[in-house]
Amino acid sequence: MTKYKCTICGWIYDPEAGLPDQGIDPGTPFENISESFRCPECGAKKKWFEKIKD
């Protein structure tokens, strides 16, 4: 599964791990996360994330 990185702080969303404390189950692709998602480290909006090349 494709990981995404916050371009503001560098935090990485790993879909295999999800983000259970924010209600995002393991296995949830980044594309399926709500547009209201914010980076848990810096609060950046979803639009500030970029796909990490495999």
mmCIF file as Biopython writes it, N, C-alpha, C and O atoms, coordinates in Angstrom:
data_model
#
loop_
_atom_site.group_PDB
_atom_site.id
_atom_site.type_symbol
_atom_site.label_atom_id
_atom_site.label_alt_id
_atom_site.label_comp_id
_atom_site.label_asym_id
_atom_site.label_entity_id
_atom_site.label_seq_id
_atom_site.pdbx_PDB_ins_code
_atom_site.Cartn_x
_atom_site.Cartn_y
_atom_site.Cartn_z
_atom_site.occupancy
_atom_site.B_iso_or_equiv
_atom_site.auth_seq_id
_atom_site.auth_asym_id
_atom_site.pdbx_PDB_model_num
ATOM 1   N N  . MET A ? 1  ? 0.842   -1.183 0.000  1.0 0.0 1  A 1 
ATOM 2   C CA . MET A ? 1  ? 0.000   0.000  0.000  1.0 0.0 1  A 1 
ATOM 3   C C  . MET A ? 1  ? 0.886   1.245  0.000  1.0 0.0 1  A 1 
ATOM 4   O O  . MET A ? 1  ? 1.973   1.248  0.578  1.0 0.0 1  A 1 
ATOM 5   N N  . THR A ? 2  ? 0.412   2.282  -0.646 1.0 0.0 2  A 1 
ATOM 6   C CA . THR A ? 2  ? 1.180   3.507  -0.809 1.0 0.0 2  A 1 
ATOM 7   C C  . THR A ? 2  ? 1.153   4.363  0.450  1.0 0.0 2  A 1 
ATOM 8   O O  . THR A ? 2  ? 0.096   4.584  1.041  1.0 0.0 2  A 1 
ATOM 9   N N  . LYS A ? 3  ? 2.320   4.839  0.851  1.0 0.0 3  A 1 
ATOM 10  C CA . LYS A ? 3  ? 2.445   5.738  1.993  1.0 0.0 3  A 1 
ATOM 11  C C  . LYS A ? 3  ? 2.418   7.180  1.499  1.0 0.0 3  A 1 
ATOM 12  O O  . LYS A ? 3  ? 2.766   7.468  0.353  1.0 0.0 3  A 1 
ATOM 13  N N  . TYR A ? 4  ? 2.001   8.073  2.381  1.0 0.0 4  A 1 
ATOM 14  C CA . TYR A ? 4  ? 1.957   9.501  2.072  1.0 0.0 4  A 1 
ATOM 15  C C  . TYR A ? 4  ? 2.703   10.271 3.145  1.0 0.0 4  A 1 
ATOM 16  O O  . TYR A ? 4  ? 2.652   9.924  4.325  1.0 0.0 4  A 1 
ATOM 17  N N  . LYS A ? 5  ? 3.403   11.327 2.720  1.0 0.0 5  A 1 
ATOM 18  C CA . LYS A ? 5  ? 4.210   12.129 3.642  1.0 0.0 5  A 1 
ATOM 19  C C  . LYS A ? 5  ? 3.678   13.553 3.715  1.0 0.0 5  A 1 
ATOM 20  O O  . LYS A ? 5  ? 3.324   14.149 2.698  1.0 0.0 5  A 1 
ATOM 21  N N  . CYS A ? 6  ? 3.625   14.092 4.929  1.0 0.0 6  A 1 
ATOM 22  C CA . CYS A ? 6  ? 3.251   15.493 5.129  1.0 0.0 6  A 1 
ATOM 23  C C  . CYS A ? 6  ? 4.421   16.347 4.641  1.0 0.0 6  A 1 
ATOM 24  O O  . CYS A ? 6  ? 5.551   16.179 5.100  1.0 0.0 6  A 1 
ATOM 25  N N  . THR A ? 7  ? 4.150   17.254 3.719  1.0 0.0 7  A 1 
ATOM 26  C CA . THR A ? 7  ? 5.223   18.092 3.183  1.0 0.0 7  A 1 
ATOM 27  C C  . THR A ? 7  ? 5.602   19.226 4.136  1.0 0.0 7  A 1 
ATOM 28  O O  . THR A ? 7  ? 6.587   19.929 3.907  1.0 0.0 7  A 1 
ATOM 29  N N  . ILE A ? 8  ? 4.832   19.400 5.188  1.0 0.0 8  A 1 
ATOM 30  C CA . ILE A ? 8  ? 5.130   20.443 6.167  1.0 0.0 8  A 1 
ATOM 31  C C  . ILE A ? 8  ? 6.119   19.935 7.223  1.0 0.0 8  A 1 
ATOM 32  O O  . ILE A ? 8  ? 7.130   20.584 7.492  1.0 0.0 8  A 1 
ATOM 33  N N  . CYS A ? 9  ? 5.823   18.766 7.824  1.0 0.0 9  A 1 
ATOM 34  C CA . CYS A ? 9  ? 6.654   18.290 8.931  1.0 0.0 9  A 1 
ATOM 35  C C  . CYS A ? 9  ? 7.363   16.960 8.669  1.0 0.0 9  A 1 
ATOM 36  O O  . CYS A ? 9  ? 8.268   16.585 9.415  1.0 0.0 9  A 1 
ATOM 37  N N  . GLY A ? 10 ? 6.955   16.240 7.606  1.0 0.0 10 A 1 
ATOM 38  C CA . GLY A ? 10 ? 7.613   14.984 7.276  1.0 0.0 10 A 1 
ATOM 39  C C  . GLY A ? 10 ? 6.974   13.736 7.874  1.0 0.0 10 A 1 
ATOM 40  O O  . GLY A ? 10 ? 7.462   12.629 7.645  1.0 0.0 10 A 1 
ATOM 41  N N  . TRP A ? 11 ? 5.886   13.892 8.642  1.0 0.0 11 A 1 
ATOM 42  C CA . TRP A ? 11 ? 5.194   12.732 9.205  1.0 0.0 11 A 1 
ATOM 43  C C  . TRP A ? 11 ? 4.670   11.856 8.075  1.0 0.0 11 A 1 
ATOM 44  O O  . TRP A ? 11 ? 4.213   12.370 7.054  1.0 0.0 11 A 1 
ATOM 45  N N  . ILE A ? 12 ? 4.730   10.543 8.246  1.0 0.0 12 A 1 
ATOM 46  C CA . ILE A ? 12 ? 4.325   9.614  7.192  1.0 0.0 12 A 1 
ATOM 47  C C  . ILE A ? 12 ? 3.092   8.827  7.616  1.0 0.0 12 A 1 
ATOM 48  O O  . ILE A ? 12 ? 3.052   8.237  8.696  1.0 0.0 12 A 1 
ATOM 49  N N  . TYR A ? 13 ? 2.083   8.832  6.740  1.0 0.0 13 A 1 
ATOM 50  C CA . TYR A ? 13 ? 0.899   8.002  6.941  1.0 0.0 13 A 1 
ATOM 51  C C  . TYR A ? 13 ? 1.161   6.651  6.306  1.0 0.0 13 A 1 
ATOM 52  O O  . TYR A ? 13 ? 1.425   6.559  5.107  1.0 0.0 13 A 1 
ATOM 53  N N  . ASP A ? 14 ? 1.086   5.598  7.117  1.0 0.0 14 A 1 
ATOM 54  C CA . ASP A ? 14 ? 1.266   4.228  6.654  1.0 0.0 14 A 1 
ATOM 55  C C  . ASP A ? 14 ? -0.094  3.550  6.686  1.0 0.0 14 A 1 
ATOM 56  O O  . ASP A ? 14 ? -0.621  3.281  7.765  1.0 0.0 14 A 1 
ATOM 57  N N  . PRO A ? 15 ? -0.676  3.266  5.517  1.0 0.0 15 A 1 
ATOM 58  C CA . PRO A ? 15 ? -2.013  2.680  5.491  1.0 0.0 15 A 1 
ATOM 59  C C  . PRO A ? 15 ? -2.090  1.299  6.149  1.0 0.0 15 A 1 
ATOM 60  O O  . PRO A ? 15 ? -3.158  0.902  6.614  1.0 0.0 15 A 1 
ATOM 61  N N  . GLU A ? 16 ? -0.997  0.578  6.193  1.0 0.0 16 A 1 
ATOM 62  C CA . GLU A ? 16 ? -1.014  -0.729 6.848  1.0 0.0 16 A 1 
ATOM 63  C C  . GLU A ? 16 ? -1.239  -0.581 8.353  1.0 0.0 16 A 1 
ATOM 64  O O  . GLU A ? 16 ? -1.837  -1.457 8.978  1.0 0.0 16 A 1 
ATOM 65  N N  . ALA A ? 17 ? -0.769  0.507  8.932  1.0 0.0 17 A 1 
ATOM 66  C CA . ALA A ? 17 ? -0.937  0.759  10.364 1.0 0.0 17 A 1 
ATOM 67  C C  . ALA A ? 17 ? -2.226  1.530  10.646 1.0 0.0 17 A 1 
ATOM 68  O O  . ALA A ? 17 ? -2.826  1.379  11.710 1.0 0.0 17 A 1 
ATOM 69  N N  . GLY A ? 18 ? -2.648  2.362  9.680  1.0 0.0 18 A 1 
ATOM 70  C CA . GLY A ? 18 ? -3.808  3.210  9.911  1.0 0.0 18 A 1 
ATOM 71  C C  . GLY A ? 18 ? -3.496  4.252  10.971 1.0 0.0 18 A 1 
ATOM 72  O O  . GLY A ? 18 ? -2.334  4.576  11.217 1.0 0.0 18 A 1 
ATOM 73  N N  . LEU A ? 19 ? -4.523  4.762  11.584 1.0 0.0 19 A 1 
ATOM 74  C CA . LEU A ? 19 ? -4.386  5.751  12.660 1.0 0.0 19 A 1 
ATOM 75  C C  . LEU A ? 19 ? -5.579  5.547  13.598 1.0 0.0 19 A 1 
ATOM 76  O O  . LEU A ? 19 ? -6.475  6.387  13.679 1.0 0.0 19 A 1 
ATOM 77  N N  . PRO A ? 20 ? -5.567  4.403  14.309 1.0 0.0 20 A 1 
ATOM 78  C CA . PRO A ? 20 ? -6.725  4.017  15.126 1.0 0.0 20 A 1 
ATOM 79  C C  . PRO A ? 20 ? -7.193  5.074  16.123 1.0 0.0 20 A 1 
ATOM 80  O O  . PRO A ? 20 ? -8.390  5.179  16.390 1.0 0.0 20 A 1 
ATOM 81  N N  . ASP A ? 21 ? -6.264  5.860  16.678 1.0 0.0 21 A 1 
ATOM 82  C CA . ASP A ? 21 ? -6.674  6.887  17.641 1.0 0.0 21 A 1 
ATOM 83  C C  . ASP A ? 21 ? -7.470  8.017  16.993 1.0 0.0 21 A 1 
ATOM 84  O O  . ASP A ? 21 ? -8.091  8.820  17.688 1.0 0.0 21 A 1 
ATOM 85  N N  . GLN A ? 22 ? -7.450  8.079  15.641 1.0 0.0 22 A 1 
ATOM 86  C CA . GLN A ? 22 ? -8.268  9.062  14.914 1.0 0.0 22 A 1 
ATOM 87  C C  . GLN A ? 22 ? -9.403  8.373  14.165 1.0 0.0 22 A 1 
ATOM 88  O O  . GLN A ? 22 ? -10.066 8.990  13.331 1.0 0.0 22 A 1 
ATOM 89  N N  . GLY A ? 23 ? -9.630  7.085  14.465 1.0 0.0 23 A 1 
ATOM 90  C CA . GLY A ? 23 ? -10.729 6.347  13.842 1.0 0.0 23 A 1 
ATOM 91  C C  . GLY A ? 23 ? -10.421 5.829  12.452 1.0 0.0 23 A 1 
ATOM 92  O O  . GLY A ? 23 ? -11.334 5.469  11.709 1.0 0.0 23 A 1 
ATOM 93  N N  . ILE A ? 24 ? -9.144  5.784  12.089 1.0 0.0 24 A 1 
ATOM 94  C CA . ILE A ? 24 ? -8.748  5.284  10.771 1.0 0.0 24 A 1 
ATOM 95  C C  . ILE A ? 24 ? -8.179  3.878  10.955 1.0 0.0 24 A 1 
ATOM 96  O O  . ILE A ? 24 ? -7.089  3.697  11.499 1.0 0.0 24 A 1 
ATOM 97  N N  . ASP A ? 25 ? -8.936  2.896  10.492 1.0 0.0 25 A 1 
ATOM 98  C CA . ASP A ? 25 ? -8.554  1.500  10.679 1.0 0.0 25 A 1 
ATOM 99  C C  . ASP A ? 25 ? -7.328  1.116  9.860  1.0 0.0 25 A 1 
ATOM 100 O O  . ASP A ? 25 ? -7.103  1.664  8.780  1.0 0.0 25 A 1 
ATOM 101 N N  . PRO A ? 26 ? -6.525  0.164  10.375 1.0 0.0 26 A 1 
ATOM 102 C CA . PRO A ? 26 ? -5.416  -0.373 9.572  1.0 0.0 26 A 1 
ATOM 103 C C  . PRO A ? 26 ? -5.959  -0.899 8.238  1.0 0.0 26 A 1 
ATOM 104 O O  . PRO A ? 26 ? -7.031  -1.502 8.179  1.0 0.0 26 A 1 
ATOM 105 N N  . GLY A ? 27 ? -5.197  -0.657 7.179  1.0 0.0 27 A 1 
ATOM 106 C CA . GLY A ? 27 ? -5.617  -1.082 5.842  1.0 0.0 27 A 1 
ATOM 107 C C  . GLY A ? 27 ? -6.389  -0.020 5.077  1.0 0.0 27 A 1 
ATOM 108 O O  . GLY A ? 27 ? -6.821  -0.265 3.951  1.0 0.0 27 A 1 
ATOM 109 N N  . THR A ? 28 ? -6.571  1.163  5.672  1.0 0.0 28 A 1 
ATOM 110 C CA . THR A ? 28 ? -7.317  2.244  4.999  1.0 0.0 28 A 1 
ATOM 111 C C  . THR A ? 28 ? -6.385  3.042  4.098  1.0 0.0 28 A 1 
ATOM 112 O O  . THR A ? 28 ? -5.456  3.688  4.583  1.0 0.0 28 A 1 
ATOM 113 N N  . PRO A ? 29 ? -6.628  3.002  2.772  1.0 0.0 29 A 1 
ATOM 114 C CA . PRO A ? 29 ? -5.804  3.802  1.856  1.0 0.0 29 A 1 
ATOM 115 C C  . PRO A ? 29 ? -5.982  5.297  2.132  1.0 0.0 29 A 1 
ATOM 116 O O  . PRO A ? 29 ? -7.056  5.738  2.540  1.0 0.0 29 A 1 
ATOM 117 N N  . PHE A ? 30 ? -4.927  6.061  1.907  1.0 0.0 30 A 1 
ATOM 118 C CA . PHE A ? 30 ? -4.964  7.508  2.140  1.0 0.0 30 A 1 
ATOM 119 C C  . PHE A ? 30 ? -6.111  8.158  1.371  1.0 0.0 30 A 1 
ATOM 120 O O  . PHE A ? 30 ? -6.748  9.088  1.865  1.0 0.0 30 A 1 
ATOM 121 N N  . GLU A ? 31 ? -6.367  7.671  0.176  1.0 0.0 31 A 1 
ATOM 122 C CA . GLU A ? 31 ? -7.416  8.243  -0.670 1.0 0.0 31 A 1 
ATOM 123 C C  . GLU A ? 31 ? -8.801  8.121  -0.023 1.0 0.0 31 A 1 
ATOM 124 O O  . GLU A ? 31 ? -9.702  8.900  -0.337 1.0 0.0 31 A 1 
ATOM 125 N N  . ASN A ? 32 ? -8.971  7.151  0.874  1.0 0.0 32 A 1 
ATOM 126 C CA . ASN A ? 32 ? -10.272 6.917  1.508  1.0 0.0 32 A 1 
ATOM 127 C C  . ASN A ? 32 ? -10.450 7.683  2.812  1.0 0.0 32 A 1 
ATOM 128 O O  . ASN A ? 32 ? -11.504 7.595  3.441  1.0 0.0 32 A 1 
ATOM 129 N N  . ILE A ? 33 ? -9.438  8.430  3.220  1.0 0.0 33 A 1 
ATOM 130 C CA . ILE A ? 33 ? -9.534  9.223  4.447  1.0 0.0 33 A 1 
ATOM 131 C C  . ILE A ? 33 ? -10.297 10.511 4.142  1.0 0.0 33 A 1 
ATOM 132 O O  . ILE A ? 33 ? -10.159 11.086 3.062  1.0 0.0 33 A 1 
ATOM 133 N N  . SER A ? 34 ? -11.097 10.950 5.100  1.0 0.0 34 A 1 
ATOM 134 C CA . SER A ? 34 ? -11.896 12.164 4.953  1.0 0.0 34 A 1 
ATOM 135 C C  . SER A ? 34 ? -11.027 13.378 4.597  1.0 0.0 34 A 1 
ATOM 136 O O  . SER A ? 34 ? -9.870  13.470 5.009  1.0 0.0 34 A 1 
ATOM 137 N N  . GLU A ? 35 ? -11.597 14.292 3.837  1.0 0.0 35 A 1 
ATOM 138 C CA . GLU A ? 35 ? -10.893 15.526 3.470  1.0 0.0 35 A 1 
ATOM 139 C C  . GLU A ? 35 ? -10.637 16.412 4.691  1.0 0.0 35 A 1 
ATOM 140 O O  . GLU A ? 35 ? -9.819  17.330 4.631  1.0 0.0 35 A 1 
ATOM 141 N N  . SER A ? 36 ? -11.326 16.144 5.785  1.0 0.0 36 A 1 
ATOM 142 C CA . SER A ? 36 ? -11.120 16.931 7.002  1.0 0.0 36 A 1 
ATOM 143 C C  . SER A ? 36 ? -9.927  16.423 7.823  1.0 0.0 36 A 1 
ATOM 144 O O  . SER A ? 36 ? -9.626  16.969 8.884  1.0 0.0 36 A 1 
ATOM 145 N N  . PHE A ? 37 ? -9.253  15.380 7.332  1.0 0.0 37 A 1 
ATOM 146 C CA . PHE A ? 37 ? -8.086  14.815 8.012  1.0 0.0 37 A 1 
ATOM 147 C C  . PHE A ? 37 ? -7.014  15.887 8.194  1.0 0.0 37 A 1 
ATOM 148 O O  . PHE A ? 37 ? -6.785  16.719 7.315  1.0 0.0 37 A 1 
ATOM 149 N N  . ARG A ? 38 ? -6.360  15.845 9.362  1.0 0.0 38 A 1 
ATOM 150 C CA . ARG A ? 38 ? -5.246  16.743 9.660  1.0 0.0 38 A 1 
ATOM 151 C C  . ARG A ? 38 ? -4.059  15.906 10.110 1.0 0.0 38 A 1 
ATOM 152 O O  . ARG A ? 38 ? -4.236  14.876 10.760 1.0 0.0 38 A 1 
ATOM 153 N N  . CYS A ? 39 ? -2.873  16.333 9.776  1.0 0.0 39 A 1 
ATOM 154 C CA . CYS A ? 39 ? -1.652  15.664 10.211 1.0 0.0 39 A 1 
ATOM 155 C C  . CYS A ? 39 ? -1.629  15.636 11.739 1.0 0.0 39 A 1 
ATOM 156 O O  . CYS A ? 39 ? -1.820  16.669 12.382 1.0 0.0 39 A 1 
ATOM 157 N N  . PRO A ? 40 ? -1.395  14.458 12.323 1.0 0.0 40 A 1 
ATOM 158 C CA . PRO A ? 40 ? -1.381  14.380 13.788 1.0 0.0 40 A 1 
ATOM 159 C C  . PRO A ? 40 ? -0.178  15.074 14.430 1.0 0.0 40 A 1 
ATOM 160 O O  . PRO A ? 40 ? -0.183  15.323 15.636 1.0 0.0 40 A 1 
ATOM 161 N N  . GLU A ? 41 ? 0.836   15.383 13.650 1.0 0.0 41 A 1 
ATOM 162 C CA . GLU A ? 41 ? 2.024   16.052 14.194 1.0 0.0 41 A 1 
ATOM 163 C C  . GLU A ? 41 ? 1.929   17.573 14.112 1.0 0.0 41 A 1 
ATOM 164 O O  . GLU A ? 41 ? 2.232   18.266 15.084 1.0 0.0 41 A 1 
ATOM 165 N N  . CYS A ? 42 ? 1.509   18.100 12.954 1.0 0.0 42 A 1 
ATOM 166 C CA . CYS A ? 42 ? 1.543   19.557 12.772 1.0 0.0 42 A 1 
ATOM 167 C C  . CYS A ? 42 ? 0.191   20.183 12.424 1.0 0.0 42 A 1 
ATOM 168 O O  . CYS A ? 42 ? 0.066   21.407 12.396 1.0 0.0 42 A 1 
ATOM 169 N N  . GLY A ? 43 ? -0.820  19.353 12.158 1.0 0.0 43 A 1 
ATOM 170 C CA . GLY A ? 43 ? -2.143  19.880 11.855 1.0 0.0 43 A 1 
ATOM 171 C C  . GLY A ? 43 ? -2.367  20.277 10.411 1.0 0.0 43 A 1 
ATOM 172 O O  . GLY A ? 43 ? -3.389  20.883 10.089 1.0 0.0 43 A 1 
ATOM 173 N N  . ALA A ? 44 ? -1.421  19.944 9.526  1.0 0.0 44 A 1 
ATOM 174 C CA . ALA A ? 44 ? -1.564  20.298 8.108  1.0 0.0 44 A 1 
ATOM 175 C C  . ALA A ? 44 ? -2.761  19.572 7.489  1.0 0.0 44 A 1 
ATOM 176 O O  . ALA A ? 44 ? -3.095  18.452 7.876  1.0 0.0 44 A 1 
ATOM 177 N N  . LYS A ? 45 ? -3.395  20.232 6.523  1.0 0.0 45 A 1 
ATOM 178 C CA . LYS A ? 45 ? -4.529  19.644 5.817  1.0 0.0 45 A 1 
ATOM 179 C C  . LYS A ? 45 ? -4.075  18.501 4.913  1.0 0.0 45 A 1 
ATOM 180 O O  . LYS A ? 45 ? -2.901  18.395 4.559  1.0 0.0 45 A 1 
ATOM 181 N N  . LYS A ? 46 ? -5.024  17.658 4.554  1.0 0.0 46 A 1 
ATOM 182 C CA . LYS A ? 46 ? -4.754  16.491 3.702  1.0 0.0 46 A 1 
ATOM 183 C C  . LYS A ? 46 ? -4.088  16.895 2.390  1.0 0.0 46 A 1 
ATOM 184 O O  . LYS A ? 46 ? -3.262  16.152 1.861  1.0 0.0 46 A 1 
ATOM 185 N N  . LYS A ? 47 ? -4.437  18.054 1.866  1.0 0.0 47 A 1 
ATOM 186 C CA . LYS A ? 47 ? -3.871  18.477 0.576  1.0 0.0 47 A 1 
ATOM 187 C C  . LYS A ? 47 ? -2.362  18.696 0.623  1.0 0.0 47 A 1 
ATOM 188 O O  . LYS A ? 47 ? -1.725  18.776 -0.427 1.0 0.0 47 A 1 
ATOM 189 N N  . TRP A ? 48 ? -1.776  18.794 1.815  1.0 0.0 48 A 1 
ATOM 190 C CA . TRP A ? 48 ? -0.348  19.012 1.962  1.0 0.0 48 A 1 
ATOM 191 C C  . TRP A ? 48 ? 0.454   17.708 2.035  1.0 0.0 48 A 1 
ATOM 192 O O  . TRP A ? 48 ? 1.651   17.725 2.319  1.0 0.0 48 A 1 
ATOM 193 N N  . PHE A ? 49 ? -0.209  16.593 1.780  1.0 0.0 49 A 1 
ATOM 194 C CA . PHE A ? 49 ? 0.481   15.302 1.755  1.0 0.0 49 A 1 
ATOM 195 C C  . PHE A ? 49 ? 0.818   14.927 0.326  1.0 0.0 49 A 1 
ATOM 196 O O  . PHE A ? 49 ? 0.084   15.246 -0.609 1.0 0.0 49 A 1 
ATOM 197 N N  . GLU A ? 50 ? 1.944   14.242 0.174  1.0 0.0 50 A 1 
ATOM 198 C CA . GLU A ? 50 ? 2.346   13.754 -1.147 1.0 0.0 50 A 1 
ATOM 199 C C  . GLU A ? 50 ? 2.658   12.275 -1.076 1.0 0.0 50 A 1 
ATOM 200 O O  . GLU A ? 50 ? 3.117   11.759 -0.057 1.0 0.0 50 A 1 
ATOM 201 N N  . LYS A ? 51 ? 2.397   11.605 -2.192 1.0 0.0 51 A 1 
ATOM 202 C CA . LYS A ? 51 ? 2.646   10.180 -2.294 1.0 0.0 51 A 1 
ATOM 203 C C  . LYS A ? 51 ? 4.154   9.920  -2.256 1.0 0.0 51 A 1 
ATOM 204 O O  . LYS A ? 51 ? 4.939   10.617 -2.899 1.0 0.0 51 A 1 
ATOM 205 N N  . ILE A ? 52 ? 4.532   8.914  -1.497 1.0 0.0 52 A 1 
ATOM 206 C CA . ILE A ? 52 ? 5.933   8.492  -1.457 1.0 0.0 52 A 1 
ATOM 207 C C  . ILE A ? 52 ? 6.136   7.449  -2.541 1.0 0.0 52 A 1 
ATOM 208 O O  . ILE A ? 52 ? 5.399   6.466  -2.615 1.0 0.0 52 A 1 
ATOM 209 N N  . LYS A ? 53 ? 7.117   7.663  -3.364 1.0 0.0 53 A 1 
ATOM 210 C CA . LYS A ? 53 ? 7.379   6.722  -4.461 1.0 0.0 53 A 1 
ATOM 211 C C  . LYS A ? 53 ? 7.854   5.394  -3.905 1.0 0.0 53 A 1 
ATOM 212 O O  . LYS A ? 53 ? 8.654   5.337  -2.972 1.0 0.0 53 A 1 
ATOM 213 N N  . ASP A ? 54 ? 7.343   4.332  -4.499 1.0 0.0 54 A 1 
ATOM 214 C CA . ASP A ? 54 ? 7.705   2.973  -4.071 1.0 0.0 54 A 1 
ATOM 215 C C  . ASP A ? 54 ? 9.140   2.633  -4.458 1.0 0.0 54 A 1 
ATOM 216 O O  . ASP A ? 54 ? 9.610   1.531  -4.176 1.0 0.0 54 A 1 
#
